């Protein structure tokens, strides 16, 4: 998110694109055959790109992840993302780079399901970012975050609902994960405080507090001090099953603006939703790298 709060960007690299209808329709047999680098920009002139690509477009080394024309590279101190994608439905090109500079790297790895089928790895909860894209006004700096999720099962098979939030704090970052499991086993609630060096400790969980639903009526809740009602400060992504937004809350007396996500996986599991997603997630099977 930009320092002035007017712009934001989300970048997700997928192997086995969990939100791709093409991956689901394929029977999830070959994750590498459904890969992408999803880039979404929020604010004036914002764009959305999420092209599901075949395994010919995927290349990996110990420090570089490439999908077709875009790639991510870790140089030991900075994650550089080179972007060259086409937006939907505008059909114009989104090009440029984003640099993510972690304040520290955590050693935390957290299991989200008792079967071990979903793992959350918050690499850098506190980071600075530089954004430089080929659109007017899309050259800015701000605060960022870098994490990863790994799974061996479909999200909608194991979970019915979850919320996640990342909120800057004076000495680092607070993260909250609240998960409802589909099988009725014990739900998961995580409240974590990361300092700027990446050290983590459990945070006494503030109250789970509901706030206004999204435009698609996805229910939303996050953590907040007793008596404080969180509020949306910036709409980012509003879908029938998913909402990402800038949200203001209060944690231990500190007023903070962070990023919040709510995911209704009962809705996402509906087969009626997949054709709608196909319009936003085009499939490109063939790819050839230049010599």
C-alpha positions in Angstrom: 0.0 0.0 0.0 1.3 3.5 -0.9 2.5 5.8 1.8 -0.5 8.1 1.2 -3.0 5.3 1.1 -4.4 6.1 -2.3 -2.9 3.1 -4.2 -2.1 -0.5 -3.6 -0.9 -3.6 -5.4 -1.2 -7.3 -4.9 1.1 -9.8 -6.6 0.6 -13.6 -6.3 2.6 -16.3 -8.0 0.7 -19.6 -8.4 1.7 -23.2 -9.2 -1.6 -24.8 -9.2 -3.7 -21.7 -9.4 -6.3 -22.2 -6.6 -8.7 -19.6 -8.0 -8.5 -20.8 -11.5 -11.6 -22.6 -12.9 -9.3 -24.3 -15.4 -7.3 -25.9 -12.7 -10.5 -27.2 -11.0 -11.9 -28.4 -14.3 -8.7 -30.3 -15.0 -9.1 -32.3 -11.8 -6.1 -30.7 -10.2 -4.0 -33.4 -11.7 -1.0 -31.3 -12.7 -0.4 -28.1 -10.7 2.5 -27.0 -13.0 0.1 -26.9 -15.9 -1.9 -24.2 -14.2 0.5 -21.5 -13.2 0.4 -17.7 -13.3 1.6 -14.4 -11.8 -1.5 -12.5 -10.8 -1.0 -8.7 -10.6 -3.8 -6.4 -9.4 -3.4 -2.7 -8.9 -5.9 -0.6 -6.9 -6.5 3.1 -7.2 -6.9 5.4 -10.1 -6.0 3.5 -13.3 -6.0 0.2 -11.5 -5.8 -3.0 -13.5 -6.3 -6.8 -13.1 -4.2 -9.5 -14.7 -4.4 -13.3 -14.1 -3.6 -15.5 -17.0 -3.6 -19.2 -16.4 -0.7 -20.7 -18.3 0.5 -24.2 -19.2 3.6 -25.9 -17.9 5.7 -24.8 -20.9 5.6 -21.3 -19.3 7.0 -22.3 -16.0 10.7 -22.1 -15.0 12.2 -22.3 -11.5 15.6 -22.1 -10.0 16.7 -21.7 -6.3 16.2 -17.9 -6.6 14.0 -17.2 -9.6 10.3 -18.0 -10.4 9.3 -17.4 -14.0 5.8 -17.7 -15.6 5.8 -16.7 -19.2 6.7 -13.1 -19.6 7.0 -12.2 -15.9 9.2 -13.4 -13.1 10.2 -13.0 -9.4 13.9 -13.0 -8.3 15.3 -13.1 -4.8 18.8 -11.6 -4.5 19.3 -12.3 -0.8 18.0 -9.0 0.4 15.3 -7.9 -2.0 12.5 -9.6 -4.0 12.3 -8.1 -7.5 9.2 -8.7 -9.5 9.4 -8.0 -13.2 5.9 -7.7 -14.7 4.8 -8.0 -18.3 1.1 -8.9 -18.4 -2.2 -8.0 -20.1 -5.1 -6.7 -18.1 -8.7 -8.0 -18.3 -11.0 -6.7 -19.6 -9.0 -3.6 -20.7 -6.6 -5.6 -22.9 -3.8 -3.1 -22.2 -0.3 -4.1 -21.0 0.9 -3.8 -17.4 4.6 -3.6 -17.4 7.3 -2.6 -14.9 8.8 -3.7 -11.7 8.1 -3.9 -8.0 10.8 -4.3 -5.3 10.0 -5.7 -1.9 12.6 -4.9 0.8 12.0 -7.0 3.9 12.9 -5.5 7.3 13.6 -9.1 8.5 12.8 -12.7 7.5 10.9 -14.9 9.9 11.5 -18.5 10.6 7.7 -19.2 11.2 5.8 -21.8 9.4 2.2 -22.4 10.5 -0.2 -25.3 9.8 -3.7 -24.2 9.0 -5.3 -27.6 9.1 -4.7 -30.5 11.4 -4.2 -32.8 8.5 -1.2 -30.7 7.4 -2.8 -30.0 4.1 -2.4 -26.2 4.2 0.7 -24.3 5.4 1.2 -20.6 5.8 4.7 -19.2 5.6 4.9 -15.4 6.5 8.4 -14.7 5.2 8.4 -10.9 5.7 5.4 -9.4 7.5 7.2 -6.0 7.6 8.6 -4.6 4.3 9.1 -1.5 2.2 8.1 -1.6 -1.4 8.9 0.4 -4.6 6.5 0.3 -7.5 7.3 1.5 -11.0 4.7 0.6 -13.6 4.0 1.9 -17.1 1.0 4.1 -16.1 0.8 7.7 -14.9 0.9 7.8 -11.1 2.1 4.3 -10.7 5.5 5.2 -9.4 5.4 5.2 -5.6 6.7 3.8 -2.4 4.9 2.3 0.6 4.7 -0.5 3.1 4.4 -4.2 2.0 4.3 -7.8 3.0 5.6 -11.1 1.6 4.2 -14.5 2.5 3.4 -17.9 0.9 0.8 -20.6 1.2 1.3 -24.3 0.4 -1.4 -26.9 0.1 -2.2 -30.4 -1.0 -6.0 -30.0 -1.1 -8.4 -27.5 -2.6 -9.2 -24.7 -0.3 -12.9 -25.2 -0.7 -12.6 -28.8 0.3 -11.0 -28.1 3.7 -12.4 -24.7 4.7 -15.8 -22.9 4.6 -14.6 -19.4 5.6 -11.6 -17.4 6.6 -10.3 -13.9 7.3 -6.8 -12.6 7.3 -5.4 -9.2 8.2 -2.1 -7.5 8.3 -1.7 -4.3 10.2 1.4 -2.1 10.6 2.3 -1.5 14.3 4.9 0.9 15.8 7.4 -2.0 16.3 6.5 -4.2 13.4 3.3 -5.9 12.2 0.3 -7.7 13.7 -1.3 -10.5 11.7 -4.5 -12.3 12.3 -5.8 -15.5 10.8 -9.3 -16.8 11.6 -10.3 -20.0 9.9 -13.5 -22.1 9.9 -12.8 -25.7 8.8 -15.4 -27.5 6.6 -15.2 -30.8 8.4 -16.3 -29.3 11.8 -13.0 -29.9 13.5 -11.5 -27.3 15.8 -11.4 -23.9 14.1 -8.2 -21.9 14.0 -7.5 -18.4 15.4 -4.1 -16.9 15.2 -3.0 -13.5 16.6 0.7 -12.9 16.0 3.0 -10.0 16.5 6.2 -9.8 14.3 8.9 -7.3 15.2 10.9 -5.6 12.4 13.6 -8.2 12.6 11.1 -11.0 11.9 10.9 -12.4 15.5 7.4 -13.6 16.3 5.4 -13.8 19.5 1.7 -14.7 20.3 -0.4 -11.6 20.7 -3.3 -11.5 23.2 -6.2 -11.7 20.7 -8.3 -8.6 20.5 -12.0 -9.1 20.1 -13.2 -10.6 16.8 -15.4 -7.8 15.5 -17.8 -7.7 12.5 -17.9 -4.7 10.2 -19.9 -3.8 7.1 -20.2 -6.5 4.5 -18.7 -6.1 1.0 -20.8 -5.0 -2.0 -21.3 -8.7 -2.8 -22.4 -9.2 0.8 -19.4 -11.3 1.9 -19.4 -11.1 5.7 -16.3 -9.5 7.2 -14.7 -9.5 10.6 -11.3 -8.7 12.0 -9.7 -8.1 15.3 -10.2 -4.8 17.2 -10.0 -3.4 20.7 -13.2 -3.7 22.6 -15.7 -1.0 21.6 -13.9 -0.2 18.3 -15.7 -0.9 15.0 -13.3 -1.5 12.1 -14.1 0.3 8.8 -13.1 0.0 5.2 -10.8 2.7 4.0 -10.1 1.5 0.5 -11.9 -1.0 -1.6 -9.5 -3.2 -3.5 -11.1 -6.4 -4.8 -14.8 -7.2 -4.5 -15.9 -10.6 -5.8 -18.9 -12.9 -5.1 -16.8 -15.0 -2.8 -13.8 -12.8 -1.9 -13.1 -9.3 -0.6 -9.7 -7.6 -0.2 -9.8 -4.1 1.2 -7.8 -1.5 3.2 -9.2 -1.6 6.7 -8.7 0.6 9.7 -8.8 -1.0 13.1 -7.4 -0.4 16.6 -5.0 -2.9 18.2 -3.8 -2.3 21.8 -4.8 1.3 21.6 -2.9 1.9 18.3 -5.0 3.0 15.3 -3.7 1.3 12.2 -4.6 1.0 8.5 -3.8 -2.4 7.0 -5.0 -5.0 4.4 -7.8 -7.4 5.2 -9.2 -10.4 3.2 -12.4 -12.3 3.7 -13.0 -15.6 1.8 -16.3 -17.4 1.6 -15.4 -20.9 0.4 -18.9 -22.2 0.5 -19.7 -19.7 -2.3 -16.5 -20.4 -4.1 -17.4 -24.1 -4.2 -20.5 -23.4 -6.3 -20.1 -24.8 -9.8 -22.1 -21.8 -11.0 -19.2 -19.5 -10.1 -16.6 -21.2 -12.3 -17.8 -19.9 -15.7 -17.9 -16.4 -14.3 -14.3 -16.8 -13.1 -13.2 -18.0 -16.6 -14.0 -14.5 -18.0 -11.5 -13.0 -15.5 -8.9 -15.7 -15.8 -8.1 -16.4 -19.4 -6.3 -19.7 -20.3 -3.2 -19.6 -22.4 -1.7 -23.1 -22.9 1.2 -22.5 -25.3 4.3 -20.6 -24.5 7.8 -20.4 -25.9 10.7 -18.7 -24.3 13.1 -16.8 -26.5 16.6 -18.2 -27.1 
